[in-house]
Amino acid sequence: MAKTGRTKVTIRCNVCGEQFTLRGRRGPAGEVETGFKQCLCDNNRHFHIMEDGS
């Protein structure tokens, strides 16, 4: 099966601690785009983002 270029990303909010696991695609500049905009606590800046290596 062909790879789709999608990668698993875990985003943790540094304000409330909520954790989100999403899949995203790598953009032309090398960043992973998931479409994630803000946390449930209205935080839209302070996140810890981890990309799954597998």
Biopython code that builds the backbone (N, CA, C, O; Angstrom):
import numpy as np
from Bio.PDB.StructureBuilder import StructureBuilder

atoms = [
    (1, "MET", "N", (0.849, -1.177, 0.000)),
    (1, "MET", "CA", (0.000, 0.000, 0.000)),
    (1, "MET", "C", (0.896, 1.241, 0.000)),
    (1, "MET", "O", (1.889, 1.277, 0.726)),
    (2, "ALA", "N", (0.568, 2.245, -0.790)),
    (2, "ALA", "CA", (1.378, 3.457, -0.903)),
    (2, "ALA", "C", (1.182, 4.364, 0.309)),
    (2, "ALA", "O", (0.097, 4.442, 0.886)),
    (3, "LYS", "N", (2.269, 5.047, 0.677)),
    (3, "LYS", "CA", (2.179, 6.016, 1.776)),
    (3, "LYS", "C", (1.456, 7.259, 1.284)),
    (3, "LYS", "O", (1.631, 7.683, 0.142)),
    (4, "THR", "N", (0.651, 7.834, 2.152)),
    (4, "THR", "CA", (-0.123, 9.011, 1.772)),
    (4, "THR", "C", (0.564, 10.299, 2.167)),
    (4, "THR", "O", (0.058, 11.376, 1.851)),
    (5, "GLY", "N", (1.698, 10.234, 2.846)),
    (5, "GLY", "CA", (2.394, 11.431, 3.276)),
    (5, "GLY", "C", (1.807, 12.048, 4.527)),
    (5, "GLY", "O", (2.126, 13.186, 4.870)),
    (6, "ARG", "N", (0.954, 11.310, 5.209)),
    (6, "ARG", "CA", (0.347, 11.822, 6.438)),
    (6, "ARG", "C", (1.138, 11.324, 7.632)),
    (6, "ARG", "O", (1.694, 10.226, 7.615)),
    (7, "THR", "N", (1.178, 12.143, 8.664)),
    (7, "THR", "CA", (1.928, 11.805, 9.867)),
    (7, "THR", "C", (1.061, 12.058, 11.094)),
    (7, "THR", "O", (0.176, 12.914, 11.077)),
    (8, "LYS", "N", (1.321, 11.312, 12.147)),
    (8, "LYS", "CA", (0.560, 11.445, 13.389)),
    (8, "LYS", "C", (1.216, 12.504, 14.269)),
    (8, "LYS", "O", (2.432, 12.492, 14.464)),
    (9, "VAL", "N", (0.401, 13.426, 14.803)),
    (9, "VAL", "CA", (0.896, 14.531, 15.617)),
    (9, "VAL", "C", (0.104, 14.577, 16.915)),
    (9, "VAL", "O", (-1.121, 14.457, 16.901)),
    (10, "THR", "N", (0.799, 14.751, 18.040)),
    (10, "THR", "CA", (0.148, 14.942, 19.333)),
    (10, "THR", "C", (0.360, 16.388, 19.752)),
    (10, "THR", "O", (1.493, 16.865, 19.812)),
    (11, "ILE", "N", (-0.735, 17.083, 20.043)),
    (11, "ILE", "CA", (-0.694, 18.482, 20.454)),
    (11, "ILE", "C", (-1.203, 18.560, 21.883)),
    (11, "ILE", "O", (-2.313, 18.116, 22.178)),
    (12, "ARG", "N", (-0.376, 19.135, 22.788)),
    (12, "ARG", "CA", (-0.783, 19.293, 24.186)),
    (12, "ARG", "C", (-0.844, 20.772, 24.513)),
    (12, "ARG", "O", (0.096, 21.519, 24.241)),
    (13, "CYS", "N", (-1.962, 21.192, 25.101)),
    (13, "CYS", "CA", (-2.161, 22.579, 25.506)),
    (13, "CYS", "C", (-1.353, 22.845, 26.771)),
    (13, "CYS", "O", (-1.469, 22.107, 27.749)),
    (14, "ASN", "N", (-0.532, 23.897, 26.755)),
    (14, "ASN", "CA", (0.264, 24.251, 27.931)),
    (14, "ASN", "C", (-0.549, 25.002, 28.972)),
    (14, "ASN", "O", (-0.060, 25.220, 30.081)),
    (15, "VAL", "N", (-1.775, 25.406, 28.653)),
    (15, "VAL", "CA", (-2.619, 26.146, 29.589)),
    (15, "VAL", "C", (-3.463, 25.192, 30.429)),
    (15, "VAL", "O", (-3.423, 25.248, 31.658)),
    (16, "CYS", "N", (-4.233, 24.309, 29.769)),
    (16, "CYS", "CA", (-5.145, 23.429, 30.512)),
    (16, "CYS", "C", (-4.706, 21.960, 30.525)),
    (16, "CYS", "O", (-5.253, 21.166, 31.290)),
    (17, "GLY", "N", (-3.725, 21.584, 29.688)),
    (17, "GLY", "CA", (-3.228, 20.215, 29.670)),
    (17, "GLY", "C", (-3.989, 19.274, 28.753)),
    (17, "GLY", "O", (-3.651, 18.093, 28.676)),
    (18, "GLU", "N", (-5.000, 19.760, 28.062)),
    (18, "GLU", "CA", (-5.771, 18.926, 27.122)),
    (18, "GLU", "C", (-4.830, 18.413, 26.031)),
    (18, "GLU", "O", (-3.914, 19.116, 25.606)),
    (19, "GLN", "N", (-5.073, 17.172, 25.583)),
    (19, "GLN", "CA", (-4.210, 16.557, 24.584)),
    (19, "GLN", "C", (-5.038, 16.141, 23.382)),
    (19, "GLN", "O", (-6.132, 15.596, 23.531)),
    (20, "PHE", "N", (-4.515, 16.397, 22.192)),
    (20, "PHE", "CA", (-5.187, 16.071, 20.938)),
    (20, "PHE", "C", (-4.233, 15.255, 20.079)),
    (20, "PHE", "O", (-3.054, 15.593, 19.971)),
    (21, "THR", "N", (-4.730, 14.184, 19.467)),
    (21, "THR", "CA", (-3.939, 13.386, 18.540)),
    (21, "THR", "C", (-4.579, 13.518, 17.169)),
    (21, "THR", "O", (-5.742, 13.160, 16.978)),
    (22, "LEU", "N", (-3.811, 14.036, 16.213)),
    (22, "LEU", "CA", (-4.323, 14.332, 14.879)),
    (22, "LEU", "C", (-3.386, 13.770, 13.825)),
    (22, "LEU", "O", (-2.244, 13.415, 14.116)),
    (23, "ARG", "N", (-3.880, 13.694, 12.601)),
    (23, "ARG", "CA", (-3.040, 13.346, 11.462)),
    (23, "ARG", "C", (-2.939, 14.573, 10.569)),
    (23, "ARG", "O", (-3.922, 15.283, 10.358)),
    (24, "GLY", "N", (-1.760, 14.812, 10.053)),
    (24, "GLY", "CA", (-1.567, 15.972, 9.196)),
    (24, "GLY", "C", (-0.664, 15.647, 8.027)),
    (24, "GLY", "O", (-0.071, 14.571, 7.952)),
    (25, "ARG", "N", (-0.572, 16.596, 7.121)),
    (25, "ARG", "CA", (0.290, 16.462, 5.947)),
    (25, "ARG", "C", (1.435, 17.455, 6.047)),
    (25, "ARG", "O", (1.276, 18.560, 6.566)),
    (26, "ARG", "N", (2.584, 17.045, 5.544)),
    (26, "ARG", "CA", (3.757, 17.912, 5.565)),
    (26, "ARG", "C", (3.620, 18.970, 4.472)),
    (26, "ARG", "O", (3.358, 18.651, 3.312)),
    (27, "GLY", "N", (3.800, 20.221, 4.856)),
    (27, "GLY", "CA", (3.702, 21.340, 3.927)),
    (27, "GLY", "C", (4.988, 21.540, 3.147)),
    (27, "GLY", "O", (5.983, 20.864, 3.406)),
    (28, "PRO", "N", (4.976, 22.461, 2.194)),
    (28, "PRO", "CA", (6.164, 22.695, 1.359)),
    (28, "PRO", "C", (7.370, 23.207, 2.151)),
    (28, "PRO", "O", (8.511, 22.990, 1.743)),
    (29, "ALA", "N", (7.131, 23.877, 3.268)),
    (29, "ALA", "CA", (8.234, 24.399, 4.084)),
    (29, "ALA", "C", (8.713, 23.381, 5.119)),
    (29, "ALA", "O", (9.633, 23.676, 5.882)),
    (30, "GLY", "N", (8.107, 22.183, 5.162)),
    (30, "GLY", "CA", (8.526, 21.143, 6.089)),
    (30, "GLY", "C", (7.690, 21.042, 7.346)),
    (30, "GLY", "O", (7.864, 20.099, 8.118)),
    (31, "GLU", "N", (6.787, 21.986, 7.579)),
    (31, "GLU", "CA", (5.930, 21.944, 8.771)),
    (31, "GLU", "C", (4.768, 20.983, 8.525)),
    (31, "GLU", "O", (4.399, 20.721, 7.380)),
    (32, "VAL", "N", (4.197, 20.462, 9.610)),
    (32, "VAL", "CA", (3.055, 19.556, 9.506)),
    (32, "VAL", "C", (1.780, 20.367, 9.709)),
    (32, "VAL", "O", (1.622, 21.031, 10.734)),
    (33, "GLU", "N", (0.875, 20.317, 8.743)),
    (33, "GLU", "CA", (-0.386, 21.055, 8.810)),
    (33, "GLU", "C", (-1.506, 20.088, 9.184)),
    (33, "GLU", "O", (-1.773, 19.127, 8.462)),
    (34, "THR", "N", (-2.163, 20.350, 10.326)),
    (34, "THR", "CA", (-3.253, 19.492, 10.794)),
    (34, "THR", "C", (-4.603, 20.181, 10.710)),
    (34, "THR", "O", (-5.637, 19.516, 10.765)),
    (35, "GLY", "N", (-4.614, 21.501, 10.577)),
    (35, "GLY", "CA", (-5.853, 22.256, 10.605)),
    (35, "GLY", "C", (-6.266, 22.654, 12.005)),
    (35, "GLY", "O", (-7.299, 23.299, 12.181)),
    (36, "PHE", "N", (-5.475, 22.282, 13.018)),
    (36, "PHE", "CA", (-5.780, 22.606, 14.407)),
    (36, "PHE", "C", (-5.648, 24.107, 14.619)),
    (36, "PHE", "O", (-4.637, 24.699, 14.240)),
    (37, "LYS", "N", (-6.669, 24.735, 15.225)),
    (37, "LYS", "CA", (-6.666, 26.188, 15.417)),
    (37, "LYS", "C", (-6.542, 26.609, 16.872)),
    (37, "LYS", "O", (-5.723, 27.470, 17.194)),
    (38, "GLN", "N", (-7.352, 26.010, 17.775)),
    (38, "GLN", "CA", (-7.286, 26.396, 19.183)),
    (38, "GLN", "C", (-7.824, 25.292, 20.068)),
    (38, "GLN", "O", (-8.553, 24.407, 19.622)),
    (39, "CYS", "N", (-7.447, 25.367, 21.337)),
    (39, "CYS", "CA", (-7.876, 24.403, 22.342)),
    (39, "CYS", "C", (-9.292, 24.727, 22.818)),
    (39, "CYS", "O", (-9.839, 25.781, 22.494)),
    (40, "LEU", "N", (-9.866, 23.826, 23.574)),
    (40, "LEU", "CA", (-11.194, 24.032, 24.160)),
    (40, "LEU", "C", (-11.207, 25.175, 25.162)),
    (40, "LEU", "O", (-12.260, 25.757, 25.423)),
    (41, "CYS", "N", (-10.038, 25.508, 25.731)),
    (41, "CYS", "CA", (-9.942, 26.601, 26.709)),
    (41, "CYS", "C", (-9.680, 27.948, 26.023)),
    (41, "CYS", "O", (-9.338, 28.918, 26.699)),
    (42, "ASP", "N", (-9.831, 28.023, 24.717)),
    (42, "ASP", "CA", (-9.635, 29.223, 23.889)),
    (42, "ASP", "C", (-8.173, 29.620, 23.712)),
    (42, "ASP", "O", (-7.895, 30.699, 23.189)),
    (43, "ASN", "N", (-7.241, 28.785, 24.129)),
    (43, "ASN", "CA", (-5.819, 29.038, 23.893)),
    (43, "ASN", "C", (-5.526, 28.777, 22.416)),
    (43, "ASN", "O", (-5.911, 27.736, 21.884)),
    (44, "ASN", "N", (-4.850, 29.711, 21.752)),
    (44, "ASN", "CA", (-4.483, 29.479, 20.356)),
    (44, "ASN", "C", (-2.994, 29.724, 20.096)),
    (44, "ASN", "O", (-2.582, 29.886, 18.947)),
    (45, "ARG", "N", (-2.179, 29.751, 21.174)),
    (45, "ARG", "CA", (-0.755, 30.029, 21.006)),
    (45, "ARG", "C", (0.184, 29.065, 21.715)),
    (45, "ARG", "O", (1.211, 28.690, 21.150)),
    (46, "HIS", "N", (-0.132, 28.660, 22.913)),
    (46, "HIS", "CA", (0.823, 27.942, 23.766)),
    (46, "HIS", "C", (0.572, 26.433, 23.739)),
    (46, "HIS", "O", (-0.225, 25.909, 24.518)),
    (47, "PHE", "N", (1.269, 25.744, 22.823)),
    (47, "PHE", "CA", (1.113, 24.306, 22.649)),
    (47, "PHE", "C", (2.468, 23.627, 22.614)),
    (47, "PHE", "O", (3.477, 24.230, 22.248)),
    (48, "HIS", "N", (2.470, 22.359, 23.004)),
    (48, "HIS", "CA", (3.635, 21.497, 22.826)),
    (48, "HIS", "C", (3.235, 20.506, 21.742)),
    (48, "HIS", "O", (2.273, 19.758, 21.916)),
    (49, "ILE", "N", (3.962, 20.490, 20.623)),
    (49, "ILE", "CA", (3.607, 19.657, 19.475)),
    (49, "ILE", "C", (4.677, 18.594, 19.299)),
    (49, "ILE", "O", (5.863, 18.902, 19.186)),
    (50, "MET", "N", (4.238, 17.320, 19.277)),
    (50, "MET", "CA", (5.150, 16.194, 19.091)),
    (50, "MET", "C", (4.721, 15.414, 17.863)),
    (50, "MET", "O", (3.547, 15.076, 17.712)),
    (51, "GLU", "N", (5.672, 15.128, 16.988)),
    (51, "GLU", "CA", (5.403, 14.338, 15.792)),
    (51, "GLU", "C", (5.804, 12.899, 16.062)),
    (51, "GLU", "O", (6.907, 12.638, 16.543)),
    (52, "ASP", "N", (4.909, 11.957, 15.754)),
    (52, "ASP", "CA", (5.188, 10.539, 15.948)),
    (52, "ASP", "C", (6.141, 10.083, 14.849)),
    (52, "ASP", "O", (5.915, 10.346, 13.668)),
    (53, "GLY", "N", (7.204, 9.400, 15.248)),
    (53, "GLY", "CA", (8.220, 8.982, 14.294)),
    (53, "GLY", "C", (7.846, 7.783, 13.451)),
    (53, "GLY", "O", (8.505, 7.531, 12.442)),
    (54, "SER", "N", (6.820, 7.029, 13.815)),
    (54, "SER", "CA", (6.502, 5.810, 13.056)),
    (54, "SER", "C", (5.458, 6.037, 12.011)),
    (54, "SER", "O", (5.089, 5.106, 11.295)),
]
sb = StructureBuilder()
sb.init_structure("model")
sb.init_model(0)
sb.init_chain("A")
sb.init_seg("    ")
for serial, (resi, resn, name, xyz) in enumerate(atoms, 1):
    if name == "N":
        sb.init_residue(resn, " ", resi, " ")
    sb.init_atom(name, np.array(xyz, "f"), 0.0, 1.0, " ", f" {name:<3s}", serial, name[0])
structure = sb.get_structure()
